[in-house]
Amino acid sequence: MPFGLTNALAVFINLMNRIFRPYMDRFVVVFIDGILIYSRDESEHAEHLRTVLQILRDKQLYAKFSKNEFWLNEVEFLGHIRYGNGIRVNPNKILAILEWKPPRNVTEVRSFLGLAGQTLCKWIFYDSYSDNEIITEKRPV
């Protein structure tokens, strides 16, 4: 990204979204400063990779080879690990919860229950809507 450009990150994301629009959510995801290409098998991945690299070349956009990773079976993305059979939470992200010591007094119990209650409400709230619906208001829990 060029130096001195105001809102360079927003400009980059906008550009990537425009040039990859036909392929977005089919096999390309653009997030902040990365382009994620995903496929079902190796032959399909080779074609997807070729398509993305050709688009970048046509638009005269270049990437530093040493900062990229290709042909990975697992990818860490937004705190989760994506792999061939699905998705799982990155263990490093939940390490604090796994190492949480049992509460020793009333204040610590209340603190834990507050956190657990907030998390449970978020899970119930988000799971109660399908992926295709737009969330416009909260439903009672």
BAKEMAR-649777 format. One record per residue: x, y, z of N, C-alpha, C in turn; residue in three letters. Coordinates in Angstrom, 2 decimals, padded with zeros to 5 digits. Atoms other than C-alpha are relative to their C-alpha. Layout:
BEGIN
     n_c1     n_c2     n_c3    ca_c1    ca_c2    ca_c3     c_c1     c_c2     c_c3  type
        X        Y        Z        X        Y        Z        X        Y        Z   ALA
...
***
This chain:
BEGIN
     n_c1     n_c2     n_c3    ca_c1    ca_c2    ca_c3     c_c1     c_c2     c_c3  type
   000.84  -001.17   000.00   000.00   000.00   000.00   000.89   001.24   000.00   MET
  -000.84  -001.19   000.08   001.34   003.43  -000.85  -000.01   000.80   001.30   PRO
  -000.10  -000.83  -001.20   002.55   005.68   001.95  -000.67   001.33  -000.27   PHE
   000.59  -001.32   000.13   000.72   008.91   002.57  -001.44  -000.02  -000.47   GLY
   001.39   000.08   000.44  -002.65   007.65   001.34  -000.90  -000.06   001.23   LEU
   000.94  -000.01  -001.11  -005.41   008.55   003.77  -000.96  -001.16  -000.16   THR
   000.91   001.16   000.02  -007.55   005.52   004.66   000.47  -001.09  -000.96   ASN
  -000.56   000.97   000.94  -005.22   003.19   002.75  -000.64  -001.38   000.15   ALA
   000.59   001.31  -000.22  -006.73   000.09   004.35  -001.41  -000.08  -000.60   LEU
   001.34  -000.03   000.58  -010.28   001.07   003.37   000.05   000.00  -001.52   ALA
  -000.17  -000.04   001.46  -009.11   001.84  -000.17   000.38  -001.38  -000.51   VAL
  -000.42   001.34   000.40  -007.39  -001.56  -000.39  -001.17  -000.98   000.04   PHE
   001.13   000.92  -000.13  -010.46  -003.45   000.86  -001.03   000.28  -001.09   ILE
   000.95  -000.37   001.04  -012.71  -001.53  -001.53   000.47  -000.50  -001.36   ASN
  -000.55   000.46   001.27  -010.41  -002.30  -004.47  -000.10  -001.52  -000.12   LEU
   000.06   001.46   000.04  -010.17  -006.00  -003.59  -001.43  -000.50  -000.16   MET
   001.40   000.39   000.13  -013.94  -006.25  -003.18  -000.52   000.24  -001.42   ASN
   000.45  -000.27   001.38  -014.47  -004.66  -006.61   000.59  -000.97  -001.00   ARG
  -000.61   000.86   001.03  -011.96  -006.76  -008.53  -000.33  -001.48   000.18   ILE
   000.34   001.41  -000.25  -012.95  -010.06  -006.88  -001.50  -000.24   000.16   PHE
   001.45   000.12  -000.19  -016.73  -009.41  -006.83  -000.60  -001.27  -000.63   ARG
   000.61   001.21   000.57  -017.57  -012.26  -009.26   000.34  -001.29   000.74   PRO
  -000.47   001.22  -000.66  -015.69  -014.74  -007.07  -000.18   000.02   001.51   TYR
   000.17  -000.13  -001.44  -016.52  -013.46  -003.59  -000.97  -001.04   000.53   MET
   000.80   001.01  -000.68  -017.90  -016.14  -001.29  -000.25  -001.24  -000.84   ASP
   000.00   001.25   000.76  -017.56  -018.71  -004.07   001.30  -000.74   000.29   ARG
  -001.28   000.58  -000.38  -013.85  -019.28  -003.47   001.01   001.04   000.47   PHE
  -000.89  -001.08  -000.46  -012.38  -015.92  -002.37  -000.66   000.74   001.17   VAL
   000.42  -000.87  -001.09  -012.66  -014.02   000.91   001.11   001.03   000.19   VAL
  -000.96  -001.07  -000.25  -010.98  -010.65   001.41  -000.32   000.57   001.37   VAL
   000.19  -000.54  -001.35  -010.48  -009.51   004.98   001.21   000.82   000.40   PHE
  -001.01  -000.98  -000.38  -008.47  -006.46   006.01   001.18  -000.04  -000.97   ILE
  -001.18  -000.04   000.88  -005.06  -007.18   004.46   000.29  -001.36  -000.61   ASP
  -000.24   001.35   000.51  -005.51  -010.75   003.26  -001.03  -000.45  -001.01   GLY
   000.89   000.65   000.96  -006.99  -012.74   000.43   000.06  -001.49   000.29   ILE
   000.08   001.42  -000.31  -008.16  -016.22   001.37  -000.67  -000.71  -001.17   LEU
   000.54   000.79   001.11  -008.70  -018.73  -001.45  -000.26  -001.40   000.52   ILE
   000.34   001.32  -000.52  -010.51  -021.95  -000.57  -000.64  -000.83  -001.10   TYR
   000.48   000.91   001.03  -011.43  -025.01  -002.63  -000.29  -001.36   000.60   SER
   000.35   001.35  -000.47  -012.76  -028.54  -002.34   001.14  -001.01  -000.20   ARG
  -001.10   000.93   000.26  -009.78  -030.33  -003.89   001.16   000.73  -000.67   ASP
  -001.21  -000.62   000.51  -006.31  -029.69  -005.30  -000.14   000.53  -001.42   GLU
   000.14  -000.46   001.38  -007.26  -029.44  -008.97  -000.85   001.27  -000.07   SER
   000.85  -001.18  -000.06  -010.04  -026.96  -008.19   000.79   001.17   000.60   GLU
  -000.79  -001.05  -000.64  -007.63  -025.03  -005.95   001.01   000.59  -000.99   HIS
  -000.96  -000.49   000.99  -005.06  -024.79  -008.74  -000.69   000.98  -000.95   ALA
   000.74  -000.88   000.90  -007.70  -023.24  -011.01  -000.38   001.30   000.70   GLU
   000.36  -001.20  -000.76  -008.89  -020.83  -008.30   001.22   000.89   000.22   HIS
  -001.23  -000.75  -000.23  -005.33  -019.79  -007.50   000.45   000.69  -001.29   LEU
  -000.36  -000.57   001.30  -004.59  -019.25  -011.19  -000.89   001.20  -000.33   ARG
   000.95  -001.08   000.27  -007.72  -017.09  -011.53   000.32   001.24   000.82   THR
  -000.30  -001.12  -000.89  -006.88  -014.91  -008.52   001.31   000.68  -000.39   VAL
  -001.30  -000.59   000.37  -003.24  -014.43  -009.54  -000.09   000.72  -001.34   LEU
   000.16  -000.66   001.30  -004.28  -013.57  -013.11  -000.73   001.33   000.16   GLN
   000.71  -001.25  -000.25  -006.73  -010.94  -011.85   000.96   001.03   000.60   ILE
  -000.97  -000.91  -000.60  -004.00  -009.42  -009.68   001.00   000.51  -001.05   LEU
  -000.94  -000.39   001.06  -001.62  -009.40  -012.66  -000.66   000.98  -000.96   ARG
   000.71  -000.88   000.94  -004.23  -007.82  -014.96  -000.19   001.40   000.56   ASP
   000.20  -001.30  -000.66  -004.82  -005.04  -012.44   001.32   000.63   000.44   LYS
  -001.35  -000.46  -000.35  -001.04  -004.58  -011.99   000.18   000.15   001.51   GLN
  -000.16   000.06  -001.45  -001.21  -005.50  -008.31   000.98  -001.13   000.31   LEU
  -001.05   000.97  -000.27   001.73  -007.36  -006.82   000.06  -000.30   001.49   TYR
  -000.15   000.43  -001.39   002.35  -009.30  -003.63   001.40  -000.53   000.21   ALA
  -001.32   000.52  -000.34   005.57  -010.19  -001.88  -000.14  -001.50   000.29   LYS
   000.13   001.45  -000.11   006.01  -013.96  -002.25   000.29  -000.51   001.41   PHE
  -000.38   000.48  -001.33   007.65  -014.35   001.18  -001.09   000.25   001.05   SER
   001.07  -000.28  -000.96   004.54  -012.94   002.90  -001.26  -000.80  -000.28   LYS
   001.17   000.80   000.37   002.17  -015.45   001.32   000.22  -001.47   000.31   ASN
  -000.05   001.44  -000.24   001.35  -019.07   002.04  -000.93  -000.66  -001.01   GLU
   000.78   000.69   001.02   000.11  -021.51  -000.58  -000.18  -001.47   000.35   PHE
   000.27   001.43  -000.10  -001.41  -025.01  -000.61  -000.01  -000.49   001.45   TRP
   000.10   000.39  -001.40  -002.22  -025.16   003.10  -001.25  -000.85   000.22   LEU
   001.17   000.80  -000.36  -004.53  -027.80   004.56  -000.79   000.63   001.14   ASN
   000.64  -000.71  -001.11  -005.29  -025.64   007.61   000.39   001.47  -000.08   GLU
  -000.26  -001.43   000.03  -005.60  -021.87   007.79  -000.60   000.64   001.24   VAL
   000.53  -000.76  -001.13  -005.94  -019.67   010.86  -000.61   001.27  -000.56   GLU
   000.72  -001.13   000.56  -008.54  -017.03   010.04  -001.03   000.49   001.00   PHE
   000.94  -000.62  -000.94  -010.38  -014.69   012.44  -000.18  -000.81   001.28   LEU
   000.06   000.71  -001.27  -009.54  -016.74   015.53  -000.47  -001.43  -000.10   GLY
   000.43   001.38   000.21  -010.64  -020.04   014.02   000.98  -000.68  -000.93   HIS
  -000.84   000.76   000.92  -008.83  -022.79   012.19  -000.92  -000.70  -000.98   ILE
   000.77   000.62   001.06  -010.36  -023.76   008.88   000.82  -001.15  -000.57   ARG
  -000.68   001.15   000.58  -009.50  -027.19   007.53  -000.98  -000.74  -000.89   TYR
   000.79   000.71   000.99  -010.82  -029.68   004.98  -001.35  -000.48   000.48   GLY
   001.25   000.55  -000.51  -013.53  -031.11   007.22  -000.87   001.00   000.74   ASN
   000.83  -000.97  -000.70  -014.80  -027.90   008.78   000.80   001.12   000.64   GLY
  -000.59  -001.13  -000.70  -013.85  -025.28   011.31   000.05  -000.32   001.50   ILE
  -000.09   000.17  -001.45  -012.68  -025.28   014.93   000.61   001.26   000.60   ARG
  -000.55  -001.17  -000.70  -011.75  -022.65   017.50   001.49  -000.20   000.18   VAL
  -001.43   000.04  -000.23  -008.08  -021.81   017.73   000.24  -000.18   001.50   ASN
  -000.22   000.25  -001.43  -006.92  -023.31   021.07   000.70   001.15   000.73   PRO
  -000.68  -001.13  -000.64  -004.71  -020.27   021.74  -000.98   001.10   000.41   ASN
   000.99  -001.04  -000.30  -007.81  -018.04   021.75  -000.82  -000.32   001.24   LYS
   000.80   000.37  -001.17  -009.53  -019.99   024.52   000.86  -000.48   001.16   ILE
  -000.93   000.43  -001.04  -006.45  -020.68   026.62  -000.34   000.62   001.36   LEU
   000.34  -000.66  -001.27  -007.49  -018.12   029.27  -001.21  -000.66   000.65   ALA
   001.20   000.65  -000.55  -010.87  -019.83   029.67   000.35  -001.39   000.53   ILE
  -000.38   001.34  -000.45  -009.31  -023.29   029.92   000.82   000.03   001.29   LEU
  -000.84  -000.12  -001.20  -006.87  -022.07   032.60  -000.67   000.80   001.11   GLU
   000.72  -000.79  -000.98  -009.54  -020.14   034.54  -000.05  -000.75   001.33   TRP
   000.02   000.62  -001.33  -009.19  -020.85   038.25  -001.40   000.09   000.58   LYS
   001.33  -000.04  -000.62  -012.31  -021.69   040.25  -000.15   001.24   000.88   PRO
   000.22  -001.19  -000.84  -013.87  -018.65   041.96   000.14  -000.34   001.48   PRO
  -000.23   000.24  -001.42  -012.93  -018.26   045.64  -000.87   000.85   000.91   ARG
   000.86  -000.83  -000.84  -015.35  -015.59   046.82  -001.21   000.46  -000.84   ASN
   001.25  -000.41   000.63  -018.71  -014.01   046.00   000.25   000.91  -001.22   VAL
  -000.30  -000.92   001.10  -017.23  -011.27   043.79   000.47  -000.76  -001.23   THR
  -000.50   000.79   001.12  -015.39  -013.79   041.62  -001.11  -000.86  -000.62   GLU
   001.14   000.78   000.51  -018.54  -015.96   041.33  -000.89   000.90  -000.85   VAL
   000.84  -000.93   000.75  -020.57  -012.93   040.22   000.67   000.39  -001.32   ARG
  -000.74  -000.34   001.21  -017.87  -011.98   037.73  -000.11  -001.11  -001.03   SER
   000.10   001.14   000.91  -017.88  -015.45   036.24  -001.40  -000.16  -000.56   PHE
   001.39   000.14   000.45  -021.69  -015.64   036.09  -000.39   001.10  -000.98   LEU
   000.27  -001.10   000.94  -021.83  -012.25   034.38   000.58  -000.29  -001.36   GLY
  -000.63   000.35   001.26  -019.37  -013.37   031.72  -000.73  -001.16  -000.67   LEU
   000.68   001.18   000.56  -021.09  -016.73   031.27  -001.38   000.38  -000.51   ALA
   001.33  -000.44   000.42  -024.51  -015.06   031.07   000.04   000.79  -001.29   GLY
  -000.14  -000.78   001.23  -023.37  -012.57   028.42   000.31  -000.91  -001.17   GLN
  -000.39   000.90   001.08  -021.76  -015.30   026.36  -001.17  -000.89  -000.40   THR
   001.15   000.85   000.29  -024.80  -017.57   026.63  -001.07   000.77  -000.75   LEU
   001.01  -000.82   000.70  -027.15  -014.74   025.60   000.42   000.26  -001.43   CYS
  -000.48  -000.22   001.37  -024.97  -013.98   022.56  -000.19  -001.25  -000.84   LYS
   000.16   001.24   000.76  -024.97  -017.63   021.52  -001.46  -000.25  -000.34   TRP
   001.43   000.22   000.24  -028.74  -017.93   021.91  -000.50   001.01  -001.02   ILE
   000.46  -001.05   000.89  -029.30  -014.61   020.14   000.43  -000.27  -001.44   PHE
  -000.48   000.20   001.35  -027.12  -015.37   017.14  -000.44  -001.33  -000.59   TYR
   000.43   001.29   000.51  -028.13  -019.02   016.87  -001.49  -000.03  -000.34   ASP
   001.44   000.01   000.24  -031.82  -018.09   016.81  -000.36   000.55  -001.37   SER
   000.23  -000.52   001.34  -031.44  -016.47   013.39   000.74  -000.87  -001.01   TYR
  -000.71   000.74   001.05  -030.57  -018.23   010.16   001.08   000.89  -000.58   SER
  -001.10  -000.76   000.57  -027.45  -017.16   008.26  -000.47   001.01  -001.05   ASP
   000.44  -000.87   001.09  -029.50  -015.51   005.51  -000.87   001.17   000.47   ASN
   000.84  -001.08  -000.49  -031.63  -013.26   007.72   000.85   001.17   000.46   GLU
  -000.67  -001.19  -000.50  -030.65  -009.72   008.52  -000.51   000.25   001.42   ILE
   000.38  -000.22  -001.39  -030.61  -009.10   012.25  -000.31   001.47   000.18   ILE
   000.39  -001.40  -000.15  -032.57  -005.90   012.88  -000.42   000.32   001.42   THR
   000.40  -000.26  -001.37  -033.84  -006.30   016.41   000.27  -001.23   000.84   GLU
  -000.25   001.12  -000.91  -033.21  -008.44   019.46  -001.30  -000.71   000.31   LYS
   001.15   000.78  -000.43  -035.63  -011.24   020.22   000.19  -000.34   001.46   ARG
  -000.15   000.35  -001.42  -036.38  -012.06   023.86   000.63  -001.36   000.17   PRO
  -000.70   001.26  -000.27  -034.20  -014.78   025.31  -000.75  -000.79   001.04   VAL
***
